[in-house]
């Protein structure tokens, strides 16, 4: 509770991977482009009424920064960013 965490989702054109603090917590296969909410598609949602997959706990928290990068960032790099963020690097 009240801790800073780094949540990231990467997509390499075939697999979506979710990581928390630079550690993989799940993957799924995704073919083709990801819809970014244009046109009649539903917008992306973080938290709100969604639930964390596999648990009964809601995903609640403040988002300090969100960004989209043009390349897949390796888990080791995400882990370094997390450790720097919590001043353990």
PyMOL Python script that loads the backbone (N, CA, C, O; Angstrom):
from pymol import cmd

cmd.read_pdbstr("""\
ATOM      1  N   UNK A   1       0.835  -1.175   0.000  1.00  0.00           N
ATOM      2  CA  UNK A   1       0.000   0.000   0.000  1.00  0.00           C
ATOM      3  C   UNK A   1       0.880   1.238   0.000  1.00  0.00           C
ATOM      4  O   UNK A   1       1.851   1.314   0.752  1.00  0.00           O
ATOM      5  N   UNK A   2       0.549   2.191  -0.827  1.00  0.00           N
ATOM      6  CA  UNK A   2       1.263   3.462  -0.954  1.00  0.00           C
ATOM      7  C   UNK A   2       2.713   3.277  -1.388  1.00  0.00           C
ATOM      8  O   UNK A   2       3.591   4.019  -0.947  1.00  0.00           O
ATOM      9  N   UNK A   3       2.966   2.312  -2.232  1.00  0.00           N
ATOM     10  CA  UNK A   3       4.300   2.094  -2.772  1.00  0.00           C
ATOM     11  C   UNK A   3       4.302   2.417  -4.256  1.00  0.00           C
ATOM     12  O   UNK A   3       3.290   2.262  -4.939  1.00  0.00           O
ATOM     13  N   UNK A   4       5.450   2.870  -4.749  1.00  0.00           N
ATOM     14  CA  UNK A   4       5.631   3.162  -6.164  1.00  0.00           C
ATOM     15  C   UNK A   4       5.921   1.856  -6.880  1.00  0.00           C
ATOM     16  O   UNK A   4       6.743   1.061  -6.424  1.00  0.00           O
ATOM     17  N   UNK A   5       5.243   1.631  -8.009  1.00  0.00           N
ATOM     18  CA  UNK A   5       5.460   0.441  -8.826  1.00  0.00           C
ATOM     19  C   UNK A   5       5.551   0.842 -10.287  1.00  0.00           C
ATOM     20  O   UNK A   5       4.986   1.854 -10.701  1.00  0.00           O
ATOM     21  N   UNK A   6       6.260   0.049 -11.058  1.00  0.00           N
ATOM     22  CA  UNK A   6       6.389   0.276 -12.491  1.00  0.00           C
ATOM     23  C   UNK A   6       5.630  -0.840 -13.205  1.00  0.00           C
ATOM     24  O   UNK A   6       6.034  -2.001 -13.162  1.00  0.00           O
ATOM     25  N   UNK A   7       4.536  -0.482 -13.859  1.00  0.00           N
ATOM     26  CA  UNK A   7       3.725  -1.443 -14.605  1.00  0.00           C
ATOM     27  C   UNK A   7       3.953  -1.174 -16.087  1.00  0.00           C
ATOM     28  O   UNK A   7       3.835  -0.037 -16.543  1.00  0.00           O
ATOM     29  N   UNK A   8       4.280  -2.221 -16.836  1.00  0.00           N
ATOM     30  CA  UNK A   8       4.559  -2.058 -18.264  1.00  0.00           C
ATOM     31  C   UNK A   8       3.899  -3.174 -19.053  1.00  0.00           C
ATOM     32  O   UNK A   8       3.758  -4.296 -18.568  1.00  0.00           O
ATOM     33  N   UNK A   9       3.497  -2.852 -20.278  1.00  0.00           N
ATOM     34  CA  UNK A   9       2.971  -3.831 -21.210  1.00  0.00           C
ATOM     35  C   UNK A   9       3.778  -3.705 -22.488  1.00  0.00           C
ATOM     36  O   UNK A   9       3.891  -2.611 -23.041  1.00  0.00           O
ATOM     37  N   UNK A  10       4.342  -4.805 -22.966  1.00  0.00           N
ATOM     38  CA  UNK A  10       5.098  -4.781 -24.214  1.00  0.00           C
ATOM     39  C   UNK A  10       4.403  -5.659 -25.246  1.00  0.00           C
ATOM     40  O   UNK A  10       3.696  -6.608 -24.907  1.00  0.00           O
ATOM     41  N   UNK A  11       4.621  -5.320 -26.504  1.00  0.00           N
ATOM     42  CA  UNK A  11       4.041  -6.085 -27.616  1.00  0.00           C
ATOM     43  C   UNK A  11       5.071  -6.149 -28.724  1.00  0.00           C
ATOM     44  O   UNK A  11       5.506  -5.114 -29.228  1.00  0.00           O
ATOM     45  N   UNK A  12       5.466  -7.353 -29.110  1.00  0.00           N
ATOM     46  CA  UNK A  12       6.495  -7.533 -30.135  1.00  0.00           C
ATOM     47  C   UNK A  12       5.920  -7.943 -31.488  1.00  0.00           C
ATOM     48  O   UNK A  12       6.661  -8.381 -32.369  1.00  0.00           O
ATOM     49  N   UNK A  13       4.617  -7.806 -31.658  1.00  0.00           N
ATOM     50  CA  UNK A  13       3.968  -8.204 -32.907  1.00  0.00           C
ATOM     51  C   UNK A  13       3.336  -9.583 -32.828  1.00  0.00           C
ATOM     52  O   UNK A  13       2.568  -9.962 -33.713  1.00  0.00           O
ATOM     53  N   UNK A  14       3.646 -10.339 -31.781  1.00  0.00           N
ATOM     54  CA  UNK A  14       3.083 -11.681 -31.619  1.00  0.00           C
ATOM     55  C   UNK A  14       2.615 -11.955 -30.192  1.00  0.00           C
ATOM     56  O   UNK A  14       1.672 -12.719 -29.988  1.00  0.00           O
ATOM     57  N   UNK A  15       3.265 -11.339 -29.202  1.00  0.00           N
ATOM     58  CA  UNK A  15       2.965 -11.615 -27.802  1.00  0.00           C
ATOM     59  C   UNK A  15       2.871 -10.323 -27.007  1.00  0.00           C
ATOM     60  O   UNK A  15       3.705  -9.429 -27.153  1.00  0.00           O
ATOM     61  N   UNK A  16       1.852 -10.235 -26.167  1.00  0.00           N
ATOM     62  CA  UNK A  16       1.731  -9.134 -25.211  1.00  0.00           C
ATOM     63  C   UNK A  16       2.230  -9.666 -23.878  1.00  0.00           C
ATOM     64  O   UNK A  16       1.831 -10.747 -23.445  1.00  0.00           O
ATOM     65  N   UNK A  17       3.101  -8.906 -23.230  1.00  0.00           N
ATOM     66  CA  UNK A  17       3.619  -9.296 -21.921  1.00  0.00           C
ATOM     67  C   UNK A  17       3.382  -8.170 -20.929  1.00  0.00           C
ATOM     68  O   UNK A  17       3.686  -7.010 -21.210  1.00  0.00           O
ATOM     69  N   UNK A  18       2.843  -8.511 -19.781  1.00  0.00           N
ATOM     70  CA  UNK A  18       2.629  -7.557 -18.705  1.00  0.00           C
ATOM     71  C   UNK A  18       3.694  -7.795 -17.652  1.00  0.00           C
ATOM     72  O   UNK A  18       3.960  -8.932 -17.264  1.00  0.00           O
ATOM     73  N   UNK A  19       4.309  -6.692 -17.187  1.00  0.00           N
ATOM     74  CA  UNK A  19       5.300  -6.824 -16.127  1.00  0.00           C
ATOM     75  C   UNK A  19       5.019  -5.798 -15.041  1.00  0.00           C
ATOM     76  O   UNK A  19       4.477  -4.722 -15.293  1.00  0.00           O
ATOM     77  N   UNK A  20       5.402  -6.165 -13.833  1.00  0.00           N
ATOM     78  CA  UNK A  20       5.333  -5.261 -12.688  1.00  0.00           C
ATOM     79  C   UNK A  20       6.722  -5.233 -12.077  1.00  0.00           C
ATOM     80  O   UNK A  20       7.278  -6.268 -11.708  1.00  0.00           O
ATOM     81  N   UNK A  21       7.269  -4.038 -11.977  1.00  0.00           N
ATOM     82  CA  UNK A  21       8.594  -3.823 -11.394  1.00  0.00           C
ATOM     83  C   UNK A  21       9.678  -4.628 -12.104  1.00  0.00           C
ATOM     84  O   UNK A  21      10.630  -5.093 -11.476  1.00  0.00           O
ATOM     85  N   UNK A  22       9.525  -4.789 -13.434  1.00  0.00           N
ATOM     86  CA  UNK A  22      10.528  -5.476 -14.234  1.00  0.00           C
ATOM     87  C   UNK A  22      10.479  -6.984 -14.162  1.00  0.00           C
ATOM     88  O   UNK A  22      11.426  -7.659 -14.564  1.00  0.00           O
ATOM     89  N   UNK A  23       9.378  -7.523 -13.650  1.00  0.00           N
ATOM     90  CA  UNK A  23       9.207  -8.975 -13.580  1.00  0.00           C
ATOM     91  C   UNK A  23       7.938  -9.350 -14.322  1.00  0.00           C
ATOM     92  O   UNK A  23       6.887  -8.748 -14.101  1.00  0.00           O
ATOM     93  N   UNK A  24       8.025 -10.337 -15.196  1.00  0.00           N
ATOM     94  CA  UNK A  24       6.878 -10.767 -15.979  1.00  0.00           C
ATOM     95  C   UNK A  24       5.792 -11.349 -15.082  1.00  0.00           C
ATOM     96  O   UNK A  24       6.068 -12.167 -14.204  1.00  0.00           O
ATOM     97  N   UNK A  25       4.545 -10.913 -15.314  1.00  0.00           N
ATOM     98  CA  UNK A  25       3.424 -11.456 -14.547  1.00  0.00           C
ATOM     99  C   UNK A  25       2.378 -12.106 -15.449  1.00  0.00           C
ATOM    100  O   UNK A  25       1.368 -12.611 -14.959  1.00  0.00           O
ATOM    101  N   UNK A  26       2.609 -12.099 -16.763  1.00  0.00           N
ATOM    102  CA  UNK A  26       1.669 -12.759 -17.659  1.00  0.00           C
ATOM    103  C   UNK A  26       1.911 -12.408 -19.114  1.00  0.00           C
ATOM    104  O   UNK A  26       2.377 -11.316 -19.438  1.00  0.00           O
ATOM    105  N   UNK A  27       1.589 -13.348 -19.981  1.00  0.00           N
ATOM    106  CA  UNK A  27       1.687 -13.129 -21.420  1.00  0.00           C
ATOM    107  C   UNK A  27       0.434 -13.661 -22.094  1.00  0.00           C
ATOM    108  O   UNK A  27      -0.274 -14.509 -21.550  1.00  0.00           O
ATOM    109  N   UNK A  28       0.175 -13.150 -23.282  1.00  0.00           N
ATOM    110  CA  UNK A  28      -0.912 -13.663 -24.108  1.00  0.00           C
ATOM    111  C   UNK A  28      -0.536 -13.459 -25.570  1.00  0.00           C
ATOM    112  O   UNK A  28       0.209 -12.537 -25.901  1.00  0.00           O
ATOM    113  N   UNK A  29      -1.049 -14.315 -26.437  1.00  0.00           N
ATOM    114  CA  UNK A  29      -0.779 -14.217 -27.860  1.00  0.00           C
ATOM    115  C   UNK A  29      -1.697 -13.165 -28.465  1.00  0.00           C
ATOM    116  O   UNK A  29      -2.890 -13.128 -28.164  1.00  0.00           O
ATOM    117  N   UNK A  30      -1.141 -12.313 -29.316  1.00  0.00           N
ATOM    118  CA  UNK A  30      -1.909 -11.276 -30.011  1.00  0.00           C
ATOM    119  C   UNK A  30      -1.410 -11.211 -31.443  1.00  0.00           C
ATOM    120  O   UNK A  30      -0.229 -10.954 -31.677  1.00  0.00           O
ATOM    121  N   UNK A  31      -2.289 -11.439 -32.399  1.00  0.00           N
ATOM    122  CA  UNK A  31      -1.904 -11.358 -33.801  1.00  0.00           C
ATOM    123  C   UNK A  31      -2.337 -10.019 -34.381  1.00  0.00           C
ATOM    124  O   UNK A  31      -3.436  -9.538 -34.102  1.00  0.00           O
ATOM    125  N   UNK A  32      -1.475  -9.428 -35.180  1.00  0.00           N
ATOM    126  CA  UNK A  32      -1.824  -8.191 -35.865  1.00  0.00           C
ATOM    127  C   UNK A  32      -1.680  -6.956 -35.004  1.00  0.00           C
ATOM    128  O   UNK A  32      -1.047  -6.977 -33.949  1.00  0.00           O
ATOM    129  N   UNK A  33      -2.283  -5.881 -35.479  1.00  0.00           N
ATOM    130  CA  UNK A  33      -2.166  -4.587 -34.821  1.00  0.00           C
ATOM    131  C   UNK A  33      -3.038  -4.523 -33.574  1.00  0.00           C
ATOM    132  O   UNK A  33      -4.044  -5.223 -33.461  1.00  0.00           O
ATOM    133  N   UNK A  34      -2.630  -3.671 -32.646  1.00  0.00           N
ATOM    134  CA  UNK A  34      -3.423  -3.404 -31.448  1.00  0.00           C
ATOM    135  C   UNK A  34      -4.252  -2.154 -31.720  1.00  0.00           C
ATOM    136  O   UNK A  34      -3.721  -1.146 -32.186  1.00  0.00           O
ATOM    137  N   UNK A  35      -5.539  -2.216 -31.434  1.00  0.00           N
ATOM    138  CA  UNK A  35      -6.432  -1.076 -31.654  1.00  0.00           C
ATOM    139  C   UNK A  35      -6.219  -0.052 -30.544  1.00  0.00           C
ATOM    140  O   UNK A  35      -6.400  -0.364 -29.367  1.00  0.00           O
ATOM    141  N   UNK A  36      -5.837   1.164 -30.912  1.00  0.00           N
ATOM    142  CA  UNK A  36      -5.571   2.210 -29.928  1.00  0.00           C
ATOM    143  C   UNK A  36      -6.784   3.075 -29.634  1.00  0.00           C
ATOM    144  O   UNK A  36      -6.629   4.173 -29.099  1.00  0.00           O
ATOM    145  N   UNK A  37      -7.975   2.624 -29.961  1.00  0.00           N
ATOM    146  CA  UNK A  37      -9.183   3.335 -29.571  1.00  0.00           C
ATOM    147  C   UNK A  37      -9.719   4.309 -30.607  1.00  0.00           C
ATOM    148  O   UNK A  37     -10.584   5.125 -30.288  1.00  0.00           O
ATOM    149  N   UNK A  38      -9.235   4.244 -31.827  1.00  0.00           N
ATOM    150  CA  UNK A  38      -9.749   5.135 -32.855  1.00  0.00           C
ATOM    151  C   UNK A  38     -11.106   4.692 -33.367  1.00  0.00           C
ATOM    152  O   UNK A  38     -11.468   3.523 -33.239  1.00  0.00           O
ATOM    153  N   UNK A  39     -11.844   5.598 -33.933  1.00  0.00           N
ATOM    154  CA  UNK A  39     -13.145   5.265 -34.498  1.00  0.00           C
ATOM    155  C   UNK A  39     -14.142   4.828 -33.448  1.00  0.00           C
ATOM    156  O   UNK A  39     -14.281   5.472 -32.408  1.00  0.00           O
ATOM    157  N   UNK A  40     -14.846   3.719 -33.718  1.00  0.00           N
ATOM    158  CA  UNK A  40     -15.902   3.251 -32.826  1.00  0.00           C
ATOM    159  C   UNK A  40     -15.390   2.303 -31.741  1.00  0.00           C
ATOM    160  O   UNK A  40     -16.173   1.809 -30.930  1.00  0.00           O
ATOM    161  N   UNK A  41     -14.090   2.048 -31.723  1.00  0.00           N
ATOM    162  CA  UNK A  41     -13.547   1.115 -30.724  1.00  0.00           C
ATOM    163  C   UNK A  41     -13.641   1.711 -29.317  1.00  0.00           C
ATOM    164  O   UNK A  41     -13.673   2.930 -29.147  1.00  0.00           O
ATOM    165  N   UNK A  42     -13.683   0.849 -28.332  1.00  0.00           N
ATOM    166  CA  UNK A  42     -13.719   1.294 -26.943  1.00  0.00           C
ATOM    167  C   UNK A  42     -12.348   1.838 -26.542  1.00  0.00           C
ATOM    168  O   UNK A  42     -11.332   1.288 -26.966  1.00  0.00           O
ATOM    169  N   UNK A  43     -12.292   2.898 -25.739  1.00  0.00           N
ATOM    170  CA  UNK A  43     -10.993   3.415 -25.291  1.00  0.00           C
ATOM    171  C   UNK A  43     -10.332   2.461 -24.305  1.00  0.00           C
ATOM    172  O   UNK A  43     -11.006   1.643 -23.678  1.00  0.00           O
ATOM    173  N   UNK A  44      -9.025   2.566 -24.171  1.00  0.00           N
ATOM    174  CA  UNK A  44      -8.300   1.757 -23.201  1.00  0.00           C
ATOM    175  C   UNK A  44      -8.658   2.229 -21.806  1.00  0.00           C
ATOM    176  O   UNK A  44      -8.944   3.408 -21.602  1.00  0.00           O
ATOM    177  N   UNK A  45      -8.644   1.312 -20.835  1.00  0.00           N
ATOM    178  CA  UNK A  45      -8.989   1.676 -19.477  1.00  0.00           C
ATOM    179  C   UNK A  45      -7.963   1.092 -18.514  1.00  0.00           C
ATOM    180  O   UNK A  45      -7.612  -0.084 -18.610  1.00  0.00           O
ATOM    181  N   UNK A  46      -7.492   1.902 -17.602  1.00  0.00           N
ATOM    182  CA  UNK A  46      -6.621   1.450 -16.524  1.00  0.00           C
ATOM    183  C   UNK A  46      -7.376   1.650 -15.229  1.00  0.00           C
ATOM    184  O   UNK A  46      -7.823   2.756 -14.928  1.00  0.00           O
ATOM    185  N   UNK A  47      -7.520   0.569 -14.453  1.00  0.00           N
ATOM    186  CA  UNK A  47      -8.250   0.593 -13.183  1.00  0.00           C
ATOM    187  C   UNK A  47      -9.737   0.760 -13.444  1.00  0.00           C
ATOM    188  O   UNK A  47     -10.315  -0.019 -14.202  1.00  0.00           O
ATOM    189  N   UNK A  48     -10.381   1.772 -12.826  1.00  0.00           N
ATOM    190  CA  UNK A  48     -11.816   1.936 -12.996  1.00  0.00           C
ATOM    191  C   UNK A  48     -12.564   0.726 -12.473  1.00  0.00           C
ATOM    192  O   UNK A  48     -12.352   0.316 -11.332  1.00  0.00           O
ATOM    193  N   UNK A  49     -13.440   0.145 -13.290  1.00  0.00           N
ATOM    194  CA  UNK A  49     -14.225  -1.010 -12.870  1.00  0.00           C
ATOM    195  C   UNK A  49     -13.587  -2.335 -13.235  1.00  0.00           C
ATOM    196  O   UNK A  49     -14.156  -3.392 -12.965  1.00  0.00           O
ATOM    197  N   UNK A  50     -12.397  -2.292 -13.854  1.00  0.00           N
ATOM    198  CA  UNK A  50     -11.736  -3.547 -14.222  1.00  0.00           C
ATOM    199  C   UNK A  50     -11.173  -4.217 -12.973  1.00  0.00           C
ATOM    200  O   UNK A  50     -10.995  -3.576 -11.937  1.00  0.00           O
ATOM    201  N   UNK A  51     -10.903  -5.481 -13.084  1.00  0.00           N
ATOM    202  CA  UNK A  51     -10.342  -6.253 -11.972  1.00  0.00           C
ATOM    203  C   UNK A  51      -8.986  -6.814 -12.382  1.00  0.00           C
ATOM    204  O   UNK A  51      -8.751  -7.077 -13.561  1.00  0.00           O
ATOM    205  N   UNK A  52      -8.111  -6.995 -11.429  1.00  0.00           N
ATOM    206  CA  UNK A  52      -6.826  -7.634 -11.696  1.00  0.00           C
ATOM    207  C   UNK A  52      -7.096  -9.088 -12.042  1.00  0.00           C
ATOM    208  O   UNK A  52      -7.826  -9.773 -11.326  1.00  0.00           O
ATOM    209  N   UNK A  53      -6.517  -9.560 -13.127  1.00  0.00           N
ATOM    210  CA  UNK A  53      -6.762 -10.921 -13.598  1.00  0.00           C
ATOM    211  C   UNK A  53      -6.347 -11.930 -12.531  1.00  0.00           C
ATOM    212  O   UNK A  53      -5.235 -11.865 -12.007  1.00  0.00           O
ATOM    213  N   UNK A  54      -7.232 -12.850 -12.216  1.00  0.00           N
ATOM    214  CA  UNK A  54      -6.932 -13.925 -11.287  1.00  0.00           C
ATOM    215  C   UNK A  54      -7.153 -13.591  -9.825  1.00  0.00           C
ATOM    216  O   UNK A  54      -6.879 -14.426  -8.963  1.00  0.00           O
ATOM    217  N   UNK A  55      -7.635 -12.405  -9.518  1.00  0.00           N
ATOM    218  CA  UNK A  55      -7.880 -12.049  -8.126  1.00  0.00           C
ATOM    219  C   UNK A  55      -9.241 -11.380  -8.009  1.00  0.00           C
ATOM    220  O   UNK A  55      -9.883 -11.086  -9.018  1.00  0.00           O
ATOM    221  N   UNK A  56      -9.673 -11.146  -6.802  1.00  0.00           N
ATOM    222  CA  UNK A  56     -10.912 -10.422  -6.557  1.00  0.00           C
ATOM    223  C   UNK A  56     -10.664  -8.989  -6.136  1.00  0.00           C
ATOM    224  O   UNK A  56     -11.602  -8.282  -5.769  1.00  0.00           O
ATOM    225  N   UNK A  57      -9.414  -8.546  -6.183  1.00  0.00           N
ATOM    226  CA  UNK A  57      -9.061  -7.207  -5.741  1.00  0.00           C
ATOM    227  C   UNK A  57      -9.113  -6.221  -6.902  1.00  0.00           C
ATOM    228  O   UNK A  57      -8.649  -6.538  -7.997  1.00  0.00           O
ATOM    229  N   UNK A  58      -9.667  -5.037  -6.684  1.00  0.00           N
ATOM    230  CA  UNK A  58      -9.655  -4.024  -7.739  1.00  0.00           C
ATOM    231  C   UNK A  58      -8.261  -3.457  -7.924  1.00  0.00           C
ATOM    232  O   UNK A  58      -7.456  -3.453  -6.993  1.00  0.00           O
ATOM    233  N   UNK A  59      -7.981  -2.983  -9.113  1.00  0.00           N
ATOM    234  CA  UNK A  59      -6.706  -2.336  -9.403  1.00  0.00           C
ATOM    235  C   UNK A  59      -6.883  -0.845  -9.153  1.00  0.00           C
ATOM    236  O   UNK A  59      -7.434  -0.133  -9.993  1.00  0.00           O
ATOM    237  N   UNK A  60      -6.423  -0.376  -8.012  1.00  0.00           N
ATOM    238  CA  UNK A  60      -6.582   1.022  -7.628  1.00  0.00           C
ATOM    239  C   UNK A  60      -5.215   1.674  -7.502  1.00  0.00           C
ATOM    240  O   UNK A  60      -4.258   1.039  -7.060  1.00  0.00           O
ATOM    241  N   UNK A  61      -5.124   2.934  -7.887  1.00  0.00           N
ATOM    242  CA  UNK A  61      -3.870   3.662  -7.717  1.00  0.00           C
ATOM    243  C   UNK A  61      -3.834   4.893  -8.584  1.00  0.00           C
ATOM    244  O   UNK A  61      -4.699   5.103  -9.434  1.00  0.00           O
ATOM    245  N   UNK A  62      -2.834   5.696  -8.360  1.00  0.00           N
ATOM    246  CA  UNK A  62      -2.624   6.904  -9.149  1.00  0.00           C
ATOM    247  C   UNK A  62      -1.584   6.625 -10.225  1.00  0.00           C
ATOM    248  O   UNK A  62      -0.579   5.962  -9.967  1.00  0.00           O
ATOM    249  N   UNK A  63      -1.821   7.122 -11.409  1.00  0.00           N
ATOM    250  CA  UNK A  63      -0.870   6.965 -12.497  1.00  0.00           C
ATOM    251  C   UNK A  63      -0.048   8.243 -12.576  1.00  0.00           C
ATOM    252  O   UNK A  63      -0.574   9.316 -12.869  1.00  0.00           O
ATOM    253  N   UNK A  64       1.255   8.115 -12.312  1.00  0.00           N
ATOM    254  CA  UNK A  64       2.128   9.284 -12.305  1.00  0.00           C
ATOM    255  C   UNK A  64       2.580   9.659 -13.708  1.00  0.00           C
ATOM    256  O   UNK A  64       2.758  10.841 -14.004  1.00  0.00           O
ATOM    257  N   UNK A  65       2.767   8.668 -14.578  1.00  0.00           N
ATOM    258  CA  UNK A  65       3.242   8.941 -15.923  1.00  0.00           C
ATOM    259  C   UNK A  65       2.848   7.777 -16.817  1.00  0.00           C
ATOM    260  O   UNK A  65       2.952   6.620 -16.409  1.00  0.00           O
ATOM    261  N   UNK A  66       2.406   8.063 -18.005  1.00  0.00           N
ATOM    262  CA  UNK A  66       2.102   7.031 -18.993  1.00  0.00           C
ATOM    263  C   UNK A  66       2.795   7.402 -20.292  1.00  0.00           C
ATOM    264  O   UNK A  66       2.823   8.571 -20.675  1.00  0.00           O
ATOM    265  N   UNK A  67       3.356   6.407 -20.971  1.00  0.00           N
ATOM    266  CA  UNK A  67       4.014   6.691 -22.246  1.00  0.00           C
ATOM    267  C   UNK A  67       3.902   5.475 -23.157  1.00  0.00           C
ATOM    268  O   UNK A  67       3.684   4.355 -22.696  1.00  0.00           O
ATOM    269  N   UNK A  68       4.052   5.711 -24.446  1.00  0.00           N
ATOM    270  CA  UNK A  68       4.074   4.666 -25.458  1.00  0.00           C
ATOM    271  C   UNK A  68       5.413   4.779 -26.166  1.00  0.00           C
ATOM    272  O   UNK A  68       5.782   5.855 -26.638  1.00  0.00           O
ATOM    273  N   UNK A  69       6.141   3.673 -26.239  1.00  0.00           N
ATOM    274  CA  UNK A  69       7.450   3.660 -26.873  1.00  0.00           C
ATOM    275  C   UNK A  69       7.348   2.879 -28.172  1.00  0.00           C
ATOM    276  O   UNK A  69       6.487   2.010 -28.308  1.00  0.00           O
ATOM    277  N   UNK A  70       8.204   3.174 -29.109  1.00  0.00           N
ATOM    278  CA  UNK A  70       8.185   2.510 -30.406  1.00  0.00           C
ATOM    279  C   UNK A  70       8.935   1.199 -30.455  1.00  0.00           C
ATOM    280  O   UNK A  70       9.033   0.596 -31.524  1.00  0.00           O
ATOM    281  N   UNK A  71       9.473   0.733 -29.332  1.00  0.00           N
ATOM    282  CA  UNK A  71      10.201  -0.529 -29.312  1.00  0.00           C
ATOM    283  C   UNK A  71       9.909  -1.270 -28.010  1.00  0.00           C
ATOM    284  O   UNK A  71       9.469  -0.676 -27.026  1.00  0.00           O
ATOM    285  N   UNK A  72      10.163  -2.573 -28.025  1.00  0.00           N
ATOM    286  CA  UNK A  72       9.961  -3.394 -26.833  1.00  0.00           C
ATOM    287  C   UNK A  72      11.137  -3.158 -25.889  1.00  0.00           C
ATOM    288  O   UNK A  72      12.293  -3.301 -26.288  1.00  0.00           O
ATOM    289  N   UNK A  73      10.852  -2.806 -24.665  1.00  0.00           N
ATOM    290  CA  UNK A  73      11.883  -2.564 -23.665  1.00  0.00           C
ATOM    291  C   UNK A  73      12.103  -3.860 -22.882  1.00  0.00           C
ATOM    292  O   UNK A  73      11.151  -4.406 -22.325  1.00  0.00           O
ATOM    293  N   UNK A  74      13.340  -4.359 -22.831  1.00  0.00           N
ATOM    294  CA  UNK A  74      13.604  -5.626 -22.136  1.00  0.00           C
ATOM    295  C   UNK A  74      13.251  -5.557 -20.650  1.00  0.00           C
ATOM    296  O   UNK A  74      13.315  -4.494 -20.033  1.00  0.00           O
ATOM    297  N   UNK A  75      12.875  -6.716 -20.084  1.00  0.00           N
ATOM    298  CA  UNK A  75      12.531  -6.782 -18.662  1.00  0.00           C
ATOM    299  C   UNK A  75      13.684  -6.296 -17.783  1.00  0.00           C
ATOM    300  O   UNK A  75      13.443  -5.644 -16.767  1.00  0.00           O
ATOM    301  N   UNK A  76      14.923  -6.598 -18.151  1.00  0.00           N
ATOM    302  CA  UNK A  76      16.068  -6.166 -17.346  1.00  0.00           C
ATOM    303  C   UNK A  76      16.138  -4.644 -17.264  1.00  0.00           C
ATOM    304  O   UNK A  76      16.463  -4.088 -16.215  1.00  0.00           O
ATOM    305  N   UNK A  77      15.837  -3.977 -18.366  1.00  0.00           N
ATOM    306  CA  UNK A  77      15.833  -2.513 -18.370  1.00  0.00           C
ATOM    307  C   UNK A  77      14.695  -1.976 -17.513  1.00  0.00           C
ATOM    308  O   UNK A  77      14.890  -1.031 -16.749  1.00  0.00           O
ATOM    309  N   UNK A  78      13.504  -2.571 -17.634  1.00  0.00           N
ATOM    310  CA  UNK A  78      12.377  -2.162 -16.804  1.00  0.00           C
ATOM    311  C   UNK A  78      12.691  -2.346 -15.329  1.00  0.00           C
ATOM    312  O   UNK A  78      12.311  -1.519 -14.501  1.00  0.00           O
ATOM    313  N   UNK A  79      13.389  -3.438 -14.998  1.00  0.00           N
ATOM    314  CA  UNK A  79      13.767  -3.692 -13.605  1.00  0.00           C
ATOM    315  C   UNK A  79      14.722  -2.605 -13.103  1.00  0.00           C
ATOM    316  O   UNK A  79      14.591  -2.131 -11.974  1.00  0.00           O
ATOM    317  N   UNK A  80      15.688  -2.210 -13.950  1.00  0.00           N
ATOM    318  CA  UNK A  80      16.617  -1.137 -13.574  1.00  0.00           C
ATOM    319  C   UNK A  80      15.867   0.162 -13.341  1.00  0.00           C
ATOM    320  O   UNK A  80      16.159   0.878 -12.383  1.00  0.00           O
ATOM    321  N   UNK A  81      14.903   0.481 -14.200  1.00  0.00           N
ATOM    322  CA  UNK A  81      14.119   1.709 -14.035  1.00  0.00           C
ATOM    323  C   UNK A  81      13.355   1.679 -12.720  1.00  0.00           C
ATOM    324  O   UNK A  81      13.294   2.681 -12.008  1.00  0.00           O
ATOM    325  N   UNK A  82      12.769   0.519 -12.397  1.00  0.00           N
ATOM    326  CA  UNK A  82      12.036   0.395 -11.137  1.00  0.00           C
ATOM    327  C   UNK A  82      12.969   0.620  -9.945  1.00  0.00           C
ATOM    328  O   UNK A  82      12.662   1.398  -9.042  1.00  0.00           O
ATOM    329  N   UNK A  83      14.116  -0.075  -9.956  1.00  0.00           N
ATOM    330  CA  UNK A  83      15.045   0.045  -8.831  1.00  0.00           C
ATOM    331  C   UNK A  83      15.543   1.480  -8.661  1.00  0.00           C
ATOM    332  O   UNK A  83      15.714   1.949  -7.536  1.00  0.00           O
ATOM    333  N   UNK A  84      15.772   2.169  -9.766  1.00  0.00           N
ATOM    334  CA  UNK A  84      16.155   3.589  -9.672  1.00  0.00           C
ATOM    335  C   UNK A  84      15.020   4.414  -9.100  1.00  0.00           C
ATOM    336  O   UNK A  84      15.257   5.344  -8.329  1.00  0.00           O
ATOM    337  N   UNK A  85      13.794   4.088  -9.467  1.00  0.00           N
ATOM    338  CA  UNK A  85      12.633   4.832  -8.991  1.00  0.00           C
ATOM    339  C   UNK A  85      12.421   4.715  -7.492  1.00  0.00           C
ATOM    340  O   UNK A  85      11.930   5.644  -6.851  1.00  0.00           O
ATOM    341  N   UNK A  86      12.795   3.562  -6.936  1.00  0.00           N
ATOM    342  CA  UNK A  86      12.644   3.373  -5.488  1.00  0.00           C
ATOM    343  C   UNK A  86      13.989   3.540  -4.777  1.00  0.00           C
ATOM    344  O   UNK A  86      14.127   3.189  -3.606  1.00  0.00           O
ATOM    345  N   UNK A  87      14.968   4.073  -5.486  1.00  0.00           N
ATOM    346  CA  UNK A  87      16.317   4.388  -4.958  1.00  0.00           C
ATOM    347  C   UNK A  87      17.015   3.170  -4.367  1.00  0.00           C
ATOM    348  O   UNK A  87      17.621   3.236  -3.298  1.00  0.00           O
ATOM    349  N   UNK A  88      16.916   2.044  -5.097  1.00  0.00           N
ATOM    350  CA  UNK A  88      17.631   0.834  -4.671  1.00  0.00           C
ATOM    351  C   UNK A  88      18.706   0.442  -5.675  1.00  0.00           C
ATOM    352  O   UNK A  88      19.308  -0.623  -5.543  1.00  0.00           O
ATOM    353  N   UNK A  89      18.956   1.273  -6.665  1.00  0.00           N
ATOM    354  CA  UNK A  89      19.912   0.934  -7.715  1.00  0.00           C
ATOM    355  C   UNK A  89      21.305   1.315  -7.316  1.00  0.00           C
ATOM    356  O   UNK A  89      22.246   1.104  -8.080  1.00  0.00           O
TER     357      UNK A  89
END
""", "prot")
cmd.dss("prot")
cmd.show_as("cartoon", "prot")
cmd.util.cbc("prot")
cmd.orient("prot")
